[in-house]
């Protein structure tokens, strides 16, 4: 019985030490009851990361060049067609890269996500072997095959840039 009482007193003593700390913390609040500026400007624990980029372009704006399209078609034929087919319609274990199925998988995602997926996951028998340039070129070919128009400049290899380009099925 004495042990239980002594533990309770120790706990109560610990709480007694916290009361002045809490009081001082409340006293530091501003006159209007707001937190000090240093605390008020701190990001919330559940705030999204500052690195999240806003989408600023669409695939309908011509985000790859005709020259890049040619390089992409050549790379696709040598690296991708054996699984996804010459017509990009997929195979037994490979998904289609054109049409409704492609758009279902990639609409509302960034071109950067497609490039990175290709870079990290393809080819399926040796993922990660393709360079960023090869992946950007193949992506240009896929965009063309899905009727997105070419522009005057190559699709960038910089992820920050390609993450700002949205794949959307309607203009």
Beta strands, then each sheet from edge to edge (+ up, - down):
strand 1: 57-58
strand 2: 165-166
sheet 1: 1+ 2+
end
